[in-house]
Amino acid sequence: MIFVTEDLHRDTFIKVESAGVPQEQRLYALKLNNTLKFGTGIYDYSVMTSVFSAVKGPHHAFELCRISLTAQEWCGQVFEEVVLRNGHLQGYLNSYFEMEGRQQYQLPAPATFESEDHLLIRIRELNGAWLAPGEGCAVVLLPSLWSLRVKHQARATVQAHLAKGQPARFAAAGQEFAALPWTLELGETTKTYWVEQAYPHRILGWEDSQGGQGKLLVTVREPYWQLNHNADAGWRQRLKIP
């Protein structure tokens, strides 16, 4: 997971790169790039989900703006984007595969709406507590774009329940942390995310009722966009990237 802040254009939610865009047209956002690479047989898969969250949203801090997913494998490529505006989700899908092709879709996003992809930002509570320990809430959830893709499901929101647990100890990255567990109940699946209790409230690990799990190995705070030369290859070893 790669977290970084950047300016987006308020009208397009596209990254601002020119000095000529006035400040009132800029939206300060926290971006999460969640990458996944794996192989099946001789196939190589490369997936990245990007989540853009307005640091000062119109309704609350760290409010979802946009999600995009790219997936590449030996057959072809897929690009999907979801934009949240005016209480609606506008989706766009461009796929190599005939059964999908080019599509647009729209879904309502009520006040209780949350995105599973965006939860990895929301539950970090970077601007104060969202829920109290022991508190839960019902949410209208857009499942992660990758999970919808893997399960070949139509784009739709579902009812889910999110709860914040009591502080507990969690081991990751060779040490123990005071952590807060967040549990998401989604249909027959339960997922638990462990968040560092102290700032910067890193995502320490996760597990689900289907046997999936992951733990933080290494974390650094560096200008990664500058570490793109051959001489920077040593960072891969430091970050334990194969």
C-alpha positions, 0 to 999 in steps of 0.5 A, a space after each residue: 500500500 502506498 499513501 501520498 497526498 496530492 492536488 486534484 482538479 475539483 472538476 475532473 478529480 485528475 492530478 494537477 501538474 501545472 502551476 496555472 491552476 488556481 488554488 480554488 480549483 485544487 482539491 487536496 487529497 490523500 491517495 492510496 495505491 493498493 497493488 497486487 501481483 500474482 501468478 496462476 499457471 504461466 499467467 502473470 497478473 498485475 492489479 492496482 486500485 487507486 483511491 482518492 480521498 478529499 482531506 476536507 470533504 463537503 460532508 466529513 474529512 477524508 471523503 471519497 472522490 474517485 476510485 480507479 482499477 487497472 488489471 493486466 494479464 496475458 489475455 488483456 487489460 481492464 480499466 474501471 473508474 468510479 466517481 462520487 458526485 452529488 450523492 451518486 456513483 458514476 462508473 465507467 468500465 473499459 474491458 478487453 473482453 467482449 462480455 464487458 466491452 465499454 459500459 457506464 453505470 450509476 448507483 445511489 450513494 446515500 448518507 450511509 454509503 461507504 466504499 470497501 476500497 476507501 475503508 483503508 483510508 477511513 478507518 485510519 481516522 486521520 482527523 479524529 475518531 470516526 467511531 468509538 471503541 465498541 461502536 458499530 454502524 450499518 453501511 451501504 457498501 460498494 464492495 472493492 472493485 477487484 472483488 467484484 471483478 474476481 467474482 464476476 458480479 454486477 456493480 451494486 451496493 450491498 448492506 454491510 456492518 462495520 464495527 470498531 473493537 476495543 484496543 488490543 495488541 497486534 504483532 507486525 513488522 517484528 514488534 507489537 503495537 497497540 491496535 484497534 480492530 475494525 470488523 466488516 461483515 459483508 454477506 457471508 464474509 467477515 474481514 478484520 483490519 488492525 489499525 495502529 492506535 498511535 499516529 499515523 494509524 498505519 494499517 498493520 494487518 488484515 484477515 478474513 473468514 475465507 483464510 485471506 490474511 496480510 501483515 505489515 512488513 516494512 514502512 518508510 516515508 520517502 518521496 517514492 516518485 524520485 526513487 525510479 533510477 537503477 541506483 535506487 533498486 536497493 530500496 526493493 530489498 529494504 521494502 522486501 519487494 520480490 
